[in-house]
Amino acid sequence: MITCDVAVIGTGGVGSAALYYLAKSGTKVIGLDRFTPPHAHGSSHGQTRVIRLAYFEHPDYVPLLRQAYQAWNELETASNRQLYFPTGVLQIGSPEGVVVRGIRQSAELHQLSVDSFSHEEIRQTFPGIVPPEGHVGMLERDAGYLLVSDCIDAYLNLAKQHGAELKTETTVHSWTYRDGQYDLETNGELIHAKQIVVCGGAWAAQLMTDLKVPLQVLRKHLYWYENDFDGYRHDSQFPVFLFETKAGIYYGFPQIDDYGVKLARHDQGQPIATPADHSQDEDLDDRLQVETFVKSCLPKLSTRLTRQAACMYTMTPDENFLLGTHPEHEGLHFAAGLSGHGFKFASALGQILSDLAIDGQTSSPIEFLSPGRFS
Ligand SMILES: Cc1cc2nc3c(=O)[nH]c(=O)nc-3n(C[C@H](O)[C@H](O)[C@H](O)COP(=O)(O)OP(=O)(O)OC[C@H]3O[C@@H](n4cnc5c(N)ncnc54)[C@H](O)[C@@H]3O)c2cc1C
Protein backbone atom coordinates (compact mmCIF):
# COMPACT_ATOMS: atom_id res chain seq x y z
CA MET A 1 0.00 0.00 0.00
CA ILE A 2 1.25 3.49 -0.91
CA THR A 3 0.04 6.75 0.63
CA CYS A 4 0.43 10.24 -0.81
CA ASP A 5 -1.13 13.70 -0.73
CA VAL A 6 -2.08 13.71 -4.42
CA ALA A 7 -2.23 10.97 -7.06
CA VAL A 8 -2.15 12.10 -10.70
CA ILE A 9 -3.97 9.53 -12.84
CA GLY A 10 -2.56 9.70 -16.38
CA THR A 11 0.81 11.33 -16.95
CA GLY A 12 0.57 12.19 -20.65
CA GLY A 13 0.29 15.74 -21.99
CA VAL A 14 -1.54 17.37 -19.09
CA GLY A 15 -0.76 14.91 -16.28
CA SER A 16 3.02 15.20 -16.74
CA ALA A 17 2.73 18.99 -16.27
CA ALA A 18 0.46 18.60 -13.22
CA LEU A 19 2.90 16.10 -11.70
CA TYR A 20 5.74 18.57 -12.19
CA TYR A 21 3.96 21.53 -10.59
CA LEU A 22 2.75 19.46 -7.65
CA ALA A 23 6.21 18.00 -7.03
CA LYS A 24 7.85 21.41 -7.39
CA SER A 25 5.59 22.81 -4.67
CA GLY A 26 6.75 20.11 -2.25
CA THR A 27 3.55 18.05 -2.38
CA LYS A 28 3.94 14.31 -1.83
CA VAL A 29 2.70 13.25 -5.26
CA ILE A 30 2.58 10.04 -7.25
CA GLY A 31 1.93 9.77 -11.00
CA LEU A 32 0.25 6.66 -12.39
CA ASP A 33 0.04 5.68 -16.03
CA ARG A 34 -1.21 2.57 -17.80
CA PHE A 35 1.67 2.92 -20.33
CA THR A 36 5.15 4.48 -20.14
CA PRO A 37 4.86 8.14 -21.27
CA PRO A 38 5.74 9.60 -23.62
CA HIS A 39 4.02 6.83 -25.62
CA ALA A 40 2.04 6.44 -28.84
CA HIS A 41 -1.18 4.89 -27.48
CA GLY A 42 -3.17 8.01 -26.50
CA SER A 43 -3.39 11.62 -27.73
CA SER A 44 0.12 13.03 -27.27
CA HIS A 45 2.41 11.61 -29.95
CA GLY A 46 3.34 12.20 -33.57
CA GLN A 47 6.24 14.64 -33.26
CA THR A 48 4.63 18.11 -33.20
CA ARG A 49 1.67 20.17 -31.94
CA VAL A 50 0.54 23.61 -33.12
CA ILE A 51 0.57 26.49 -30.63
CA ARG A 52 -1.06 29.84 -31.49
CA LEU A 53 -2.50 32.76 -29.57
CA ALA A 54 -5.20 34.51 -31.66
CA TYR A 55 -7.56 31.65 -30.94
CA PHE A 56 -10.36 31.25 -33.48
CA GLU A 57 -12.11 28.61 -31.38
CA HIS A 58 -13.05 31.02 -28.54
CA PRO A 59 -11.44 34.30 -27.42
CA ASP A 60 -11.72 33.29 -23.74
CA TYR A 61 -8.84 30.86 -24.27
CA VAL A 62 -6.39 33.71 -24.90
CA PRO A 63 -5.52 34.43 -21.22
CA LEU A 64 -4.91 30.69 -20.70
CA LEU A 65 -2.70 30.67 -23.80
CA ARG A 66 -0.64 33.56 -22.46
CA GLN A 67 -0.16 31.52 -19.29
CA ALA A 68 0.74 28.45 -21.37
CA TYR A 69 3.36 30.31 -23.45
CA GLN A 70 4.97 31.56 -20.24
CA ALA A 71 4.94 28.09 -18.68
CA TRP A 72 6.43 26.42 -21.79
CA ASN A 73 9.17 29.02 -21.67
CA GLU A 74 9.83 28.15 -18.03
CA LEU A 75 9.95 24.46 -18.94
CA GLU A 76 12.56 25.16 -21.64
CA THR A 77 14.69 27.03 -19.12
CA ALA A 78 14.31 24.41 -16.37
CA SER A 79 15.06 21.49 -18.71
CA ASN A 80 17.62 23.32 -20.85
CA ARG A 81 15.90 22.05 -24.04
CA GLN A 82 14.24 23.84 -26.94
CA LEU A 83 10.64 22.64 -27.02
CA TYR A 84 8.85 25.53 -28.77
CA PHE A 85 9.74 26.57 -32.34
CA PRO A 86 8.31 29.99 -33.32
CA THR A 87 7.88 29.40 -37.06
CA GLY A 88 4.72 31.51 -37.19
CA VAL A 89 1.30 30.07 -38.06
CA LEU A 90 -0.45 30.97 -41.34
CA GLN A 91 -4.20 30.35 -41.31
CA ILE A 92 -6.08 30.54 -44.60
CA GLY A 93 -9.81 30.69 -45.18
CA SER A 94 -12.74 32.59 -46.56
CA PRO A 95 -13.12 36.06 -44.94
CA GLU A 96 -16.58 34.88 -43.76
CA GLY A 97 -15.34 31.53 -42.41
CA VAL A 98 -15.05 30.39 -38.79
CA VAL A 99 -11.25 30.56 -38.77
CA VAL A 100 -10.62 34.04 -40.22
CA ARG A 101 -13.52 35.65 -38.37
CA GLY A 102 -12.51 33.91 -35.11
CA ILE A 103 -8.88 35.04 -35.38
CA ARG A 104 -9.98 38.64 -36.07
CA GLN A 105 -12.31 38.59 -33.07
CA SER A 106 -9.66 37.20 -30.68
CA ALA A 107 -7.00 39.58 -32.00
CA GLU A 108 -9.28 42.59 -31.60
CA LEU A 109 -10.48 41.68 -28.10
CA HIS A 110 -7.00 40.89 -26.80
CA GLN A 111 -4.91 43.38 -28.86
CA LEU A 112 -2.92 40.65 -30.62
CA SER A 113 -0.67 41.23 -33.58
CA VAL A 114 -1.78 39.29 -36.68
CA ASP A 115 -0.78 40.16 -40.27
CA SER A 116 -3.45 39.93 -42.96
CA PHE A 117 -2.55 38.62 -46.43
CA SER A 118 -4.66 38.89 -49.58
CA HIS A 119 -4.92 35.88 -51.91
CA GLU A 120 -2.23 37.39 -54.14
CA GLU A 121 0.08 38.25 -51.21
CA ILE A 122 -0.07 34.65 -49.97
CA ARG A 123 1.01 33.40 -53.41
CA GLN A 124 3.87 35.89 -53.64
CA THR A 125 5.17 35.32 -50.09
CA PHE A 126 4.73 31.52 -50.02
CA PRO A 127 5.34 30.18 -53.55
CA GLY A 128 4.46 26.63 -52.43
CA ILE A 129 0.90 27.59 -51.44
CA VAL A 130 -2.10 27.89 -53.77
CA PRO A 131 -5.02 29.14 -51.63
CA PRO A 132 -8.56 28.34 -52.75
CA GLU A 133 -10.21 31.13 -54.77
CA GLY A 134 -11.34 34.08 -52.63
CA HIS A 135 -9.40 32.94 -49.56
CA VAL A 136 -7.21 35.24 -47.46
CA GLY A 137 -4.45 34.59 -44.91
CA MET A 138 -3.79 35.56 -41.30
CA LEU A 139 -0.16 35.17 -40.19
CA GLU A 140 0.54 35.06 -36.49
CA ARG A 141 4.26 35.42 -35.92
CA ASP A 142 4.38 34.57 -32.19
CA ALA A 143 3.16 31.04 -32.86
CA GLY A 144 4.59 27.78 -34.10
CA TYR A 145 4.94 24.25 -32.82
CA LEU A 146 5.92 22.25 -29.74
CA LEU A 147 7.79 18.93 -29.76
CA VAL A 148 5.10 16.89 -28.07
CA SER A 149 6.99 13.87 -26.67
CA ASP A 150 9.97 16.00 -25.62
CA CYS A 151 7.66 18.26 -23.56
CA ILE A 152 6.25 15.26 -21.68
CA ASP A 153 9.68 13.75 -21.20
CA ALA A 154 10.99 17.08 -19.84
CA TYR A 155 8.10 17.44 -17.37
CA LEU A 156 8.41 13.86 -16.11
CA ASN A 157 12.18 14.10 -15.62
CA LEU A 158 11.87 17.37 -13.72
CA ALA A 159 8.96 16.06 -11.66
CA LYS A 160 11.09 13.10 -10.56
CA GLN A 161 13.96 15.45 -9.72
CA HIS A 162 11.55 17.38 -7.48
CA GLY A 163 10.60 14.17 -5.67
CA ALA A 164 7.54 12.86 -7.56
CA GLU A 165 7.13 9.11 -7.68
CA LEU A 166 6.15 7.81 -11.13
CA LYS A 167 4.57 4.39 -11.56
CA THR A 168 4.25 3.41 -15.21
CA GLU A 169 2.50 0.32 -16.62
CA THR A 170 0.08 0.90 -13.74
CA THR A 171 -3.61 1.06 -14.59
CA VAL A 172 -6.07 2.59 -12.15
CA HIS A 173 -9.07 0.26 -12.41
CA SER A 174 -11.31 2.16 -9.99
CA TRP A 175 -11.33 4.67 -7.17
CA THR A 176 -13.50 5.06 -4.08
CA TYR A 177 -13.79 7.98 -1.68
CA ARG A 178 -13.92 7.02 1.99
CA ASP A 179 -13.10 8.79 5.25
CA GLY A 180 -11.63 11.85 3.52
CA GLN A 181 -9.34 9.98 1.17
CA TYR A 182 -9.33 8.19 -2.17
CA ASP A 183 -8.51 4.50 -2.48
CA LEU A 184 -7.19 3.61 -5.92
CA GLU A 185 -7.34 0.03 -7.05
CA THR A 186 -4.61 -0.67 -9.61
CA ASN A 187 -3.03 -3.69 -11.27
CA GLY A 188 -0.30 -3.25 -8.64
CA GLU A 189 -0.45 -1.86 -5.14
CA LEU A 190 -3.44 -0.17 -3.51
CA ILE A 191 -2.91 3.59 -3.33
CA HIS A 192 -4.34 5.97 -0.72
CA ALA A 193 -4.42 9.64 -1.73
CA LYS A 194 -5.97 12.68 -0.04
CA GLN A 195 -6.78 14.11 -3.48
CA ILE A 196 -6.70 12.91 -7.09
CA VAL A 197 -5.98 14.74 -10.33
CA VAL A 198 -7.53 12.90 -13.28
CA CYS A 199 -5.83 13.47 -16.65
CA GLY A 200 -6.91 10.32 -18.44
CA GLY A 201 -7.19 11.70 -21.99
CA ALA A 202 -9.29 9.33 -24.13
CA TRP A 203 -9.95 7.18 -21.02
CA ALA A 204 -11.48 10.08 -19.04
CA ALA A 205 -15.06 8.81 -19.31
CA GLN A 206 -14.01 5.48 -17.74
CA LEU A 207 -12.29 7.28 -14.86
CA MET A 208 -15.17 9.68 -14.19
CA THR A 209 -18.31 7.69 -14.92
CA ASP A 210 -20.56 10.26 -13.19
CA LEU A 211 -19.31 13.38 -15.02
CA LYS A 212 -22.69 13.62 -16.84
CA VAL A 213 -21.13 15.16 -19.97
CA PRO A 214 -20.90 12.81 -22.96
CA LEU A 215 -17.37 12.44 -24.35
CA GLN A 216 -16.89 11.08 -27.88
CA VAL A 217 -13.54 9.54 -28.78
CA LEU A 218 -12.45 9.95 -32.42
CA ARG A 219 -9.66 8.17 -34.30
CA LYS A 220 -7.55 10.71 -36.16
CA HIS A 221 -4.67 10.27 -38.60
CA LEU A 222 -1.36 11.96 -39.29
CA TYR A 223 0.63 11.66 -42.53
CA TRP A 224 4.17 12.57 -43.54
CA TYR A 225 4.92 13.18 -47.24
CA GLU A 226 8.27 13.15 -49.02
CA ASN A 227 9.38 16.62 -50.00
CA ASP A 228 12.11 18.05 -52.25
CA PHE A 229 10.87 21.67 -52.38
CA ASP A 230 13.01 23.92 -50.17
CA GLY A 231 10.13 26.35 -49.68
CA TYR A 232 8.32 23.87 -47.38
CA ARG A 233 11.29 23.45 -45.06
CA HIS A 234 11.62 24.78 -41.53
CA ASP A 235 14.99 26.32 -42.34
CA SER A 236 13.34 28.29 -45.20
CA GLN A 237 10.99 29.94 -42.66
CA PHE A 238 7.95 28.06 -43.93
CA PRO A 239 5.26 28.43 -41.23
CA VAL A 240 2.88 25.97 -39.63
CA PHE A 241 -0.31 26.24 -41.71
CA LEU A 242 -4.06 25.64 -41.36
CA PHE A 243 -6.62 25.89 -44.17
CA GLU A 244 -10.37 26.09 -43.69
CA THR A 245 -11.60 24.91 -47.11
CA LYS A 246 -15.04 23.88 -48.36
CA ALA A 247 -13.77 20.28 -48.16
CA GLY A 248 -12.67 20.48 -44.51
CA ILE A 249 -9.97 21.88 -42.21
CA TYR A 250 -6.43 20.73 -43.04
CA TYR A 251 -3.22 21.67 -41.24
CA GLY A 252 0.45 20.84 -41.30
CA PHE A 253 4.00 21.67 -40.34
CA PRO A 254 7.16 22.73 -42.14
CA GLN A 255 9.52 19.87 -42.92
CA ILE A 256 11.83 19.30 -39.95
CA ASP A 257 13.36 15.90 -40.76
CA ASP A 258 13.71 13.24 -43.46
CA TYR A 259 10.08 12.13 -43.12
CA GLY A 260 9.05 15.28 -44.99
CA VAL A 261 5.97 17.44 -44.42
CA LYS A 262 3.43 16.34 -41.79
CA LEU A 263 -0.26 16.89 -42.59
CA ALA A 264 -3.66 16.00 -41.16
CA ARG A 265 -7.35 16.75 -41.37
CA HIS A 266 -8.66 18.46 -38.22
CA ASP A 267 -12.43 18.12 -38.61
CA GLN A 268 -14.31 14.80 -38.91
CA GLY A 269 -12.72 11.57 -37.58
CA GLN A 270 -13.91 8.05 -36.91
CA PRO A 271 -16.02 7.69 -33.71
CA ILE A 272 -15.01 4.75 -31.51
CA ALA A 273 -16.82 3.49 -28.40
CA THR A 274 -13.74 3.20 -26.18
CA PRO A 275 -9.95 3.58 -26.53
CA ALA A 276 -9.78 -0.23 -26.61
CA ASP A 277 -11.19 0.03 -30.17
CA HIS A 278 -8.31 2.30 -31.27
CA SER A 279 -5.69 0.97 -33.69
CA GLN A 280 -2.89 2.34 -35.84
CA ASP A 281 -4.60 1.03 -39.01
CA GLU A 282 -4.78 3.40 -41.95
CA ASP A 283 -8.07 5.05 -43.02
CA LEU A 284 -7.72 5.17 -46.81
CA ASP A 285 -10.63 7.56 -47.29
CA ASP A 286 -9.11 10.10 -44.87
CA ARG A 287 -5.71 9.73 -46.52
CA LEU A 288 -7.14 10.36 -50.00
CA GLN A 289 -8.87 13.52 -48.75
CA VAL A 290 -5.57 14.81 -47.36
CA GLU A 291 -3.85 14.01 -50.66
CA THR A 292 -6.57 15.82 -52.65
CA PHE A 293 -5.89 18.85 -50.43
CA VAL A 294 -2.12 18.53 -51.05
CA LYS A 295 -2.57 18.41 -54.83
CA SER A 296 -4.71 21.51 -54.88
CA CYS A 297 -3.16 23.74 -52.16
CA LEU A 298 0.46 22.51 -51.74
CA PRO A 299 1.18 21.39 -55.33
CA LYS A 300 4.99 21.28 -54.93
CA LEU A 301 4.67 18.51 -52.31
CA SER A 302 4.66 14.87 -53.38
CA THR A 303 1.99 12.43 -52.20
CA ARG A 304 4.55 9.71 -51.52
CA LEU A 305 3.81 8.69 -47.93
CA THR A 306 6.84 8.15 -45.69
CA ARG A 307 5.09 7.63 -42.36
CA GLN A 308 1.64 7.60 -40.81
CA ALA A 309 0.21 7.48 -37.27
CA ALA A 310 -3.19 7.35 -35.62
CA CYS A 311 -4.15 9.24 -32.47
CA MET A 312 -7.33 10.03 -30.47
CA TYR A 313 -9.36 13.21 -29.99
CA THR A 314 -11.77 13.27 -27.00
CA MET A 315 -14.65 15.56 -27.93
CA THR A 316 -17.10 17.43 -25.72
CA PRO A 317 -20.48 18.47 -27.21
CA ASP A 318 -19.28 22.08 -27.71
CA GLU A 319 -15.59 21.21 -28.37
CA ASN A 320 -14.43 23.23 -25.34
CA PHE A 321 -12.51 21.57 -22.50
CA LEU A 322 -13.84 20.30 -19.18
CA LEU A 323 -11.67 21.63 -16.38
CA GLY A 324 -12.05 22.09 -12.65
CA THR A 325 -12.97 20.31 -9.44
CA HIS A 326 -15.63 17.63 -9.58
CA PRO A 327 -18.98 19.08 -8.41
CA GLU A 328 -19.77 16.01 -6.29
CA HIS A 329 -16.33 14.77 -5.18
CA GLU A 330 -14.24 17.03 -3.00
CA GLY A 331 -10.56 16.73 -3.87
CA LEU A 332 -11.07 15.34 -7.39
CA HIS A 333 -9.67 17.73 -9.98
CA PHE A 334 -9.62 17.02 -13.69
CA ALA A 335 -8.91 18.13 -17.24
CA ALA A 336 -10.87 16.18 -19.83
CA GLY A 337 -12.46 16.43 -23.27
CA LEU A 338 -9.66 18.49 -24.77
CA SER A 339 -11.40 18.08 -28.14
CA GLY A 340 -8.32 17.84 -30.33
CA HIS A 341 -6.79 21.19 -29.42
CA GLY A 342 -5.48 20.77 -25.87
CA PHE A 343 -1.77 20.11 -26.04
CA LYS A 344 -0.72 23.75 -26.43
CA PHE A 345 -2.46 24.39 -23.08
CA ALA A 346 -0.95 21.43 -21.22
CA SER A 347 1.62 23.54 -19.37
CA ALA A 348 -1.06 25.95 -18.08
CA LEU A 349 -3.52 23.15 -17.31
CA GLY A 350 -0.85 21.44 -15.21
CA GLN A 351 -0.34 24.65 -13.20
CA ILE A 352 -4.09 25.13 -12.76
CA LEU A 353 -4.68 21.55 -11.58
CA SER A 354 -1.80 21.89 -9.16
CA ASP A 355 -3.32 25.17 -7.80
CA LEU A 356 -6.71 23.49 -7.39
CA ALA A 357 -5.17 20.61 -5.42
CA ILE A 358 -2.92 22.78 -3.24
CA ASP A 359 -5.04 25.94 -2.70
CA GLY A 360 -8.52 24.71 -3.56
CA GLN A 361 -8.77 27.51 -6.15
CA THR A 362 -7.04 29.11 -9.12
CA SER A 363 -6.69 32.69 -10.29
CA SER A 364 -6.76 31.54 -13.94
CA PRO A 365 -10.05 32.34 -15.75
CA ILE A 366 -11.46 28.84 -16.26
CA GLU A 367 -15.17 29.33 -15.47
CA PHE A 368 -16.12 29.00 -19.15
CA LEU A 369 -14.69 25.45 -19.09
CA SER A 370 -16.74 24.25 -16.12
CA PRO A 371 -18.83 21.11 -16.84
CA GLY A 372 -21.69 23.04 -15.17
CA ARG A 373 -22.28 24.80 -18.51
CA PHE A 374 -24.07 21.66 -19.74
CA SER A 375 -26.55 21.42 -16.87
C1 LIG B 1 -3.62 13.73 -34.35
C2 LIG B 1 -3.70 14.78 -33.27
C3 LIG B 1 -3.25 16.06 -33.54
C4 LIG B 1 -3.36 17.06 -32.57
N1 LIG B 1 -2.87 18.31 -32.85
C5 LIG B 1 -2.89 19.24 -31.87
C6 LIG B 1 -2.25 20.49 -32.08
O1 LIG B 1 -1.66 20.72 -33.13
N2 LIG B 1 -2.26 21.39 -31.06
C7 LIG B 1 -2.87 21.14 -29.87
O2 LIG B 1 -2.85 22.01 -28.99
N3 LIG B 1 -3.48 19.95 -29.64
C8 LIG B 1 -3.49 19.02 -30.60
N4 LIG B 1 -4.06 17.80 -30.39
C9 LIG B 1 -4.74 17.54 -29.11
C10 LIG B 1 -3.76 17.25 -28.02
O3 LIG B 1 -2.69 16.48 -28.50
C11 LIG B 1 -4.50 16.56 -26.88
O4 LIG B 1 -5.61 17.37 -26.50
C12 LIG B 1 -3.60 16.38 -25.68
O5 LIG B 1 -2.35 15.87 -26.05
C13 LIG B 1 -4.30 15.43 -24.71
O6 LIG B 1 -3.51 15.30 -23.55
P1 LIG B 1 -4.07 14.42 -22.36
O7 LIG B 1 -3.11 14.55 -21.25
O8 LIG B 1 -5.51 14.73 -22.12
O9 LIG B 1 -4.08 12.92 -22.95
P2 LIG B 1 -2.82 11.88 -23.08
O10 LIG B 1 -1.57 12.62 -23.36
O11 LIG B 1 -3.26 10.80 -23.99
O12 LIG B 1 -2.68 11.35 -21.61
C14 LIG B 1 -3.63 10.52 -20.99
C15 LIG B 1 -2.83 9.52 -20.19
O13 LIG B 1 -3.68 8.84 -19.28
C16 LIG B 1 -3.23 7.53 -19.17
N5 LIG B 1 -4.34 6.74 -18.60
C17 LIG B 1 -5.58 6.64 -19.11
N6 LIG B 1 -6.35 5.87 -18.31
C18 LIG B 1 -5.57 5.49 -17.28
C19 LIG B 1 -5.81 4.66 -16.14
N7 LIG B 1 -7.01 4.09 -15.91
N8 LIG B 1 -4.80 4.45 -15.28
C20 LIG B 1 -3.57 5.01 -15.50
N9 LIG B 1 -3.30 5.82 -16.59
C21 LIG B 1 -4.29 6.04 -17.45
C22 LIG B 1 -2.85 7.17 -20.59
O14 LIG B 1 -1.98 6.07 -20.66
C23 LIG B 1 -2.19 8.46 -21.07
O15 LIG B 1 -0.79 8.45 -20.89
C24 LIG B 1 -3.95 16.77 -31.33
C25 LIG B 1 -4.40 15.47 -31.04
C26 LIG B 1 -4.27 14.48 -32.01
C27 LIG B 1 -4.75 13.10 -31.69
PDBQT file of the ligand as one rigid body, heavy atoms in Angstrom, charges set to zero:
ROOT
HETATM    1  C1  LIG A 401      -3.617  13.732 -34.350  1.00  0.00    +0.000 C 
HETATM    2  C2  LIG A 401      -3.704  14.780 -33.275  1.00  0.00    +0.000 A 
HETATM    3  C3  LIG A 401      -3.245  16.059 -33.537  1.00  0.00    +0.000 A 
HETATM    4  C4  LIG A 401      -3.361  17.064 -32.572  1.00  0.00    +0.000 A 
HETATM    5  N1  LIG A 401      -2.874  18.307 -32.846  1.00  0.00    +0.000 NA
HETATM    6  C5  LIG A 401      -2.890  19.243 -31.867  1.00  0.00    +0.000 A 
HETATM    7  C6  LIG A 401      -2.245  20.486 -32.078  1.00  0.00    +0.000 A 
HETATM    8  O1  LIG A 401      -1.655  20.720 -33.126  1.00  0.00    +0.000 OA
HETATM    9  N2  LIG A 401      -2.257  21.390 -31.064  1.00  0.00    +0.000 N 
HETATM   10  C7  LIG A 401      -2.873  21.139 -29.866  1.00  0.00    +0.000 A 
HETATM   11  O2  LIG A 401      -2.853  22.007 -28.992  1.00  0.00    +0.000 OA
HETATM   12  N3  LIG A 401      -3.479  19.954 -29.637  1.00  0.00    +0.000 NA
HETATM   13  C8  LIG A 401      -3.492  19.016 -30.602  1.00  0.00    +0.000 A 
HETATM   14  N4  LIG A 401      -4.063  17.798 -30.390  1.00  0.00    +0.000 N 
HETATM   15  C9  LIG A 401      -4.745  17.539 -29.110  1.00  0.00    +0.000 C 
HETATM   16  C10 LIG A 401      -3.757  17.247 -28.021  1.00  0.00    +0.000 C 
HETATM   17  O3  LIG A 401      -2.687  16.483 -28.496  1.00  0.00    +0.000 OA
HETATM   18  C11 LIG A 401      -4.501  16.564 -26.883  1.00  0.00    +0.000 C 
HETATM   19  O4  LIG A 401      -5.606  17.375 -26.500  1.00  0.00    +0.000 OA
HETATM   20  C12 LIG A 401      -3.601  16.381 -25.677  1.00  0.00    +0.000 C 
HETATM   21  O5  LIG A 401      -2.350  15.865 -26.053  1.00  0.00    +0.000 OA
HETATM   22  C13 LIG A 401      -4.303  15.431 -24.711  1.00  0.00    +0.000 C 
HETATM   23  O6  LIG A 401      -3.511  15.304 -23.546  1.00  0.00    +0.000 OA
HETATM   24  P1  LIG A 401      -4.067  14.420 -22.359  1.00  0.00    +0.000 P 
HETATM   25  O7  LIG A 401      -3.112  14.552 -21.246  1.00  0.00    +0.000 OA
HETATM   26  O8  LIG A 401      -5.510  14.729 -22.122  1.00  0.00    +0.000 OA
HETATM   27  O9  LIG A 401      -4.078  12.922 -22.948  1.00  0.00    +0.000 OA
HETATM   28  P2  LIG A 401      -2.819  11.884 -23.079  1.00  0.00    +0.000 P 
HETATM   29  O10 LIG A 401      -1.569  12.615 -23.365  1.00  0.00    +0.000 OA
HETATM   30  O11 LIG A 401      -3.261  10.798 -23.987  1.00  0.00    +0.000 OA
HETATM   31  O12 LIG A 401      -2.685  11.352 -21.610  1.00  0.00    +0.000 OA
HETATM   32  C14 LIG A 401      -3.632  10.518 -20.991  1.00  0.00    +0.000 C 
HETATM   33  C15 LIG A 401      -2.830   9.518 -20.188  1.00  0.00    +0.000 C 
HETATM   34  O13 LIG A 401      -3.680   8.838 -19.283  1.00  0.00    +0.000 OA
HETATM   35  C16 LIG A 401      -3.227   7.529 -19.173  1.00  0.00    +0.000 C 
HETATM   36  N5  LIG A 401      -4.340   6.742 -18.604  1.00  0.00    +0.000 N 
HETATM   37  C17 LIG A 401      -5.578   6.639 -19.109  1.00  0.00    +0.000 A 
HETATM   38  N6  LIG A 401      -6.348   5.870 -18.310  1.00  0.00    +0.000 NA
HETATM   39  C18 LIG A 401      -5.573   5.486 -17.276  1.00  0.00    +0.000 A 
HETATM   40  C19 LIG A 401      -5.810   4.661 -16.138  1.00  0.00    +0.000 A 
HETATM   41  N7  LIG A 401      -7.006   4.094 -15.905  1.00  0.00    +0.000 N 
HETATM   42  N8  LIG A 401      -4.801   4.454 -15.275  1.00  0.00    +0.000 NA
HETATM   43  C20 LIG A 401      -3.570   5.010 -15.499  1.00  0.00    +0.000 A 
HETATM   44  N9  LIG A 401      -3.303   5.815 -16.587  1.00  0.00    +0.000 NA
HETATM   45  C21 LIG A 401      -4.293   6.042 -17.452  1.00  0.00    +0.000 A 
HETATM   46  C22 LIG A 401      -2.848   7.167 -20.588  1.00  0.00    +0.000 C 
HETATM   47  O14 LIG A 401      -1.976   6.074 -20.657  1.00  0.00    +0.000 OA
HETATM   48  C23 LIG A 401      -2.191   8.459 -21.068  1.00  0.00    +0.000 C 
HETATM   49  O15 LIG A 401      -0.789   8.447 -20.890  1.00  0.00    +0.000 OA
HETATM   50  C24 LIG A 401      -3.954  16.771 -31.327  1.00  0.00    +0.000 A 
HETATM   51  C25 LIG A 401      -4.397  15.474 -31.044  1.00  0.00    +0.000 A 
HETATM   52  C26 LIG A 401      -4.269  14.483 -32.014  1.00  0.00    +0.000 A 
HETATM   53  C27 LIG A 401      -4.748  13.100 -31.687  1.00  0.00    +0.000 C 
ENDROOT
TORSDOF 0
